[in-house]
């Protein structure tokens, strides 16, 4: 039986959502987005779970983003591209709206969609040898408005412009200096620190945490209309430019 690529591990008051596709750098397939969104959605109704840690197996890469082979195969199917974009947004939105404290245990580099899902979490703990960024423009991808709002929320408008328009990738130290992450830990210590933060959060008043989380989101940049300005993202996914850039990356150009 094939092991699930994304799974939920129940550890009492703290749950872990684990990505398990190390051979592809934990790249996201459309099926993974939908499954992850469903799992986080189920947690929303559980009062016994107070914190959720988002993790991936291994220590080299937290997530390298979307699976480029799948994107390439879907380029001529606009309906499938729309469904993929919707599934990805539903997962990030589920993380944001979850009543639990959500903590990204970034045990390795988080690029593209890997960073975007971490940005949807409340707290981010990053390995000292990791890098973060959203180099979508290198491939010709266009982020959705909700994802741009998340980048602005965690990075601020000035740095968000560098991340999105200049494809800047930050070291762990730079990410901490700019406030993109809450903590930077030695390699191998990220999960331990994330677990400590989750355990501490699980001891707090769930009503207080839920309401303060709601206030935090209310005063932060948001964009709740998924379909507004989604056309540029779909056009980018279907463009010949994307196909050519993916092919060039495969060749190592």
VEXKOL-932011 format. One record per residue: residue in one letter; x, y, z of N, C-alpha, C in turn. Coordinates in steps of 0.001 Angstrom, whole numbers, plus 500000, padded with zeros to 6 digits. Example, Ala and Ser with C-alpha at 12.3 -4.5 7.8 and 13.67 -1.06 7.14 Angstrom:
BEGIN
A513190494310507800512300495500507800513200496700507800 S512850497750507080513670498940507140512900500030507870 
END
This chain:
BEGIN
X500839498806500000500000500000500000500878501250500000 X500580502194499116501375503403499004501109504335500176 X502164504844500769502010505764501891501445507088501387 X500589507758502172500031509044501741501123510099501638 X500977510990500665501952512051500466501782513171501477 X500611513259502076500353514213503155499477513502504179 X499847513609505439499107512880506472499017513713507742 X498023513382508553497824514054509828498193513091510945 X499079513526511819499489512734512968498915513381514214 X498090512626514927497403513129516114498265512866517337 X498667513922518007499510513797519193498856514489520381 X497575514192520604496850514811521703496430516225521361 X496819517183522193496428518566521978497177519204520818 X498237518558520364499026519054519229498955518046518090 X498609518514516901498582517661515712499693518083514766 X500133517153513902501157517445512909500632517079511532 X500722518020510609500419517755509209501752517588508503 X502003516401507963503332516050507463503302515839505950 X504191516545505235504406516302503816505434515192503688 X505170514232502814506074513096502697506300512739501231 X507053513610500573507445513376499179508891513835498998 X509796513275499806511173513784499826511905513615498507 X511544512607497723512254512363496472512009513477495458 X510966514286495663510686515428494788510711516745495568 X511477516765496652511596517993497434510277518451498022 X509384517487498328508063517795498881507298518769497987 X507459518592496675506709519408495718505239519008495765 X504376519991495625502936519777495793502266519359494499 X501539518261494552500640517851493489499238518361493805 X498394518452492802497031518914493042496331518035494072 X496532516731494007495876515827494957496289516131496387 X497520516578496580498009516895497923497321518135498481 X497120519152497622496447520365498080495059520033498613 X494309519256497847492947518921498260492908518116499535 X493801517139499646493840516296500839494248517114502060 X495242517974501913495696518793503033494589519734503496 X493873520343502552492783521244502920491704520504503697 X491380519283503261490354518495503952490791518145505364 X492060517781505535492558517403506860492536518583507820 X492963519751507350492950520936508215491511521357508504 X490637521205507518489233521532507731488594520669508806 X488969519392508840488437518497509874488909518916511267 X490125519429511351490652519858512650489873521034513221 X489297521856512354488623523071512812487496522762513784 X486910521585513679485790521222514550486237520482515807 X487530520279515961488026519506517106488522520422518218 X487799520432519310488181521279520435489358520709521212 X489640519403521016490741518785521764492102519126521171 X492137519587519928493398519945519280493570521453519360 X494638521904519999494842523326520242495933523931519353 X496790523086518770497877523600517929498162522613516803 X498608523145515678498931522325514508500313522700514008 X501183521709513867502525521911513326502548521398511892 X502961522243510968503121521860509565504575521464509353 X504801520235508910506150519674508862506314518873507576 X507550518470507294507832517569506182508945516619506610 X509013515479505954510019514492506329511402514946505874 X512434514496506586513795514861506241514153516245506748 X515365516674506431515857517955506930516457518832505839 X516327518448504584516969519212503513516063520279502935 X514793519928502697513845520848502071512527520790502818 X512005521950503190510656522001503766509644521754502659 X509708522544501614508934522304500394509477523200499298 X509710522594498137510241523344497007509184523954496131 X507908523886496549506845524528495792505979523538495037 X505345524010493975504456523182493175505267522238492294 X504669521105491941505329520132491084505328520642489638 X506505520931489107506601521528487772506183520557486674 X506418519267486871505991518297485858504470518302485722 X503783518371486865502314518407486806501838519702486166 X502458520824486528502078522087485906502250522031484393 X503342521436483968503598521313482532502504520489481855 X502091519407482500501091518512481904499703519142481868 X499444520123482723498111520723482802498002522030482030 X499065522472481387499096523806480799497989524056479787 X497529523025479083496516523220478053495111522933478554 X494966522662479838493651522355480416493320523438481440 X492655524492480993492396525639481871491503525244483053 X490575524323482816489712523874483903490501523197485001 X491472522370484604492314521694485592493207522690486320 X493706523697485598494536524720486233493727525514487255 X492478525831486901491621526554487839491371525716489086 X491113524425488891490871523542490038492104523455490928 X493294523396490313494534523342491094494704524625491906 X494482525775491262494626527059491964493633527154493114 X492424526683492894491417526719493950491782525794495099 X492266524588494791492650523651495850493796524211496688 X494779524826496019495916525401496744495448526524497663 X494554527377497166494057528483497985493197527971499141 X492413526940498902491584526389499975492447525880501122 X493609525305500798494493524826501857495065525991502653 X495604526993501968496163528139502675495096528848503500 X493900528983502933492813529628503665492406528805504882 X492460527472504764492126526614505901493139526800507022 X494427526935506671495442527196507693495174528526508390 X494840529541507615494597530864508183493385530884509102 X492326530201508706491077530270509460490978529231510562 X491921528298510630491876527270511667491877527922513052 X491055527447513974491055528026515320492316527694516103 X493043526680515666494294526304516327495426527260515952 X496438527329516801497681528009516451498407527128515441 X498802527693514314499487526923513279500949527341513223 X501838526343513234503276526591513301503967525830512171 X504701526531511331505460525900510255506845525533510766 X507145524236510792508478523758511174509291523631509896 X509994524702509544510688524783508256512087524200508410 X512155522870508290513400522143508526514404522298507390 X513978522887506299514857523129505160514319524295504369 X514845524493503188514465525642502371512986525592501995 X512394526768501893510979526907501527510890527938500411 X510668527457499205510635528337498033509285528221497339 X508865529300496704507613529271495972506441528921496871 X505645527940496426504482527532497197504870527030498579 X506096526533498731506559526105500042506597527249501029 X507055528418500562507053529583501444505644530124501633 X504811530056500608503467530612500700502627529880501741 X502776528561501839501998527856502858502541528158504252 X503851528362504359504409528769505649503894530152506021 X503748531035505034503246532381505285501797532357505749 X501067531305505416499679531178505858499583530720507309 X500698530271507890500716529835509281500904531036510203 X500585530841511464500719531921512447502173532148512844 X502943531075512956504320531145513451505204530328512510 X506421530821512261507359530118511384508701529948512095 X509179528693512150510486528373512718511343527817511589 X512521528419511369513327528110510194514697527574510585 X515173526604509818516520526080510014517565527117509590 X518669527180510328519696528188510075520374528011508724 X520301526837508131520949526617506835519964526672505670 X518754527153505922517707527163504891517604528521504211 X516901528539503094516614529771502363515113529856502129 X514610531081501969513192531277501698513036532304500584 X511953532173499833511702533136498772510562532688497886 X510165533572496975509077533275496041509553533634494630 X510457532837494059511013533177492742510093532787491586 X508799533102491731507820532711490715508124533327489356 X508608534568489359508850535267488096509966534628487278 X510822533847487922511858533146487165511248532143486193 X510067531613486546509398530639485683508269531247484859 X507890532475485189506759533081484498505439532846485196 X505478532397486461504252532192487233503761533520487796 X502455533625488005501837534817488581501077534397489830 X501440534973490970500757534631492209499331535191492210 X498447534509492925497091535007493108497097536179494089 X496028536953494086495930538077495018496012537605496483 X495323536520496871495450536085498267496885535757498653 X497641535127497755499031534797498066499899536050498144 X499651537014497266500392538273497351500111538954498692 X498853538909499128498505539508500421499254538830501554 X499447537516501467500189536807502521501658537229502534 X502242537389501362503639537814501304503783539213501899 X502869540110501554502919541464502104502736541430503615 X501861540562504093501600540487505530502843540103506308 X503603539128505826504759538663506594506030539446506284 X506113540037505087507357540701504668507279542216504681 X506055542776504621505915544211504440506002544564502968 X505442545705502552505371546022501128506709546169500430 X507694546757501087508975546995500415509703545693500120 X509827544831501134510516543567500911509685542644500032 X508350542713500158507491541894499291507750542219497824 X507982543493497523508278543878496140509571543232495661 X510592543188496521511846542531496136511646541037495947 X510889540414496854510670538964496775509914538591495507 X508901539380495152508043539027494025508551539566492692 X509044540804492689509417541450491428510875541251491063 X511714540923492036513137540689491785513551539260492084 X512582538430492506512831537017492819513948536853493847 X514008537771494799515049537696495823514823536493496742 X515873535778497027515835534641497949516674535011499166 X516127534805500356516771535233501592517411534067502331 X518525534347502980519107533391503911518256533365505176 X518501532389506044517753532307507292517966533549508136 X519209534034508188519497535229508965518761536441508443 X518709536596507112517986537712506514516494537599506788 X515973536370506708514545536160506970514190536547508401 X515063536224509345514818536586510739514927538094510927 X515943538699510338516132540146510466514928540917509949 X514316540429508886513178541109508274511838540683508878 X511859539745509815510622539339510476509773538360509702 X510334537715508660509554536730507917509329535459508732 X510227535192509663510106534021510531510213534475511983 X509673533655512876509698533988514296511016533611514942 X511579532492514483512803531980515088513660531288514041 X514958531314514243515903530526513460516628529601514431 X516641528324514092517234527324514975518325526550514245 X519216525951515001520264525113514416519620523949513660 X520232523520512548519695522364511828519518521185512784 X518389520556512707518090519440513585517311519814514828 X517192521123515099516482521577516295515142522234515984 X514806522339514712513594523055514322512342522371514857 X512253521060514684511052520348515144510892520451516656 X512003520352517368511941520442518826511397521798519260 X511901522879518658511433524201519040509975524403518625 X509610523930517429508218524048516993507289523288517939 X507726522118518387506921521329519328506769522053520656 X507830522708521114507763523465522370506753524610522258 X506799525326521137505863526428520936504431525913520849 X504240524790520171502901524207520043502375523757521399 X503235523145522195502819522687523521502436523865524414 X503214524946524327502897526140525108501560526726524675 X501331526791523367500068527332522855498887526478523278 X499106525167523360498018524248523712497549524425525145 X498347525075525984497978525287527381497159526570527579 X497038527370526551496376528663526673494865528537526483 X494175529607526788492727529640526607492399529565525113 X491673528539524676491351528453523247490495529613522763 X489634530146523639488824531295523247489697532512523007 X490648532760523906491533533906523740492353533785522468 X492924532605522253493743532387521053492913532565519797 X491729531986519780490875532073518596490517533515518268 X490115534287519284489680535653519031490854536570518679 X491997536369519330493155537204518989493689536862517605 X493605535595517220493995535219515860493079535901514849 X491798535958515161490856536624514273491194538110514149 X491558538746515262491927540160515221493218540371514426 X494198539492514617495446539611513869495193539601512371 X494333538708511927494046538623510502493243539829510027 X492399540363510909491573541500510511492402542750510252 X493526542899510951494345544107510791495515543885509843 X495616542697509246496700542388508320496185542419506888 X497082542624505906496643542605504501495980541278504152 X494811541379503528494082540169503148493440540390501782 X493101539281501159492312539330499931491486538059499892 X490205538199500229489371537019500443488615536556499202 X488618537353498141487914536970496927488873536191496034 X488748534864496057489690534009495337489699534308493844 X488532534537493261488459534630491811488809536017491275 X488886537003492146489266538335491684490711538308491186 X490892538773489961492226538844489369492933537491489313 X492170536405489235492797535086489116493223534796487683 X492602535476486728492914535225485318494403535355484999 X495127536374485517496567536444485207497338535208485681 X496930534637486817497599533436487309497366532271486359 X496129532114485909495822531020484989496500531229483639 X496532532477483177497211532769481911498697532427482020 X499291532738483181500709532425483369500968530928483360 X500057530159483972500219528713483999500079528101482608 X499272528731481769499040528188480426500003528733479382 X500816529712479740501642530401478755502788529537478232 X503146529763476974504295529068476393505577529419477135 X505628530649477669506809531093478403507108530165479574 X506052529744480289506246528830481416506823527505480931 X506245526970479875506748525709479356508204525782478957 X508594526878478303509978527037477874510918527158479070 X510484527868480105511336528059481278511469526774482100 X510400525993482166510486524692482843511457523780482088 X511349523770480761512255522944479953513705523389480142 X513939524701480202515293525206480388515829524802481754 X514991524813482751515434524402484095515818522944484116 X515058522127483418515375520693483352516732520457482677 X517028521292481659518294521147480941519455521730481753 X519128522496482776520163523140483572520679524419482974 X519894525031482065520308526291481424520305527424482440 
END
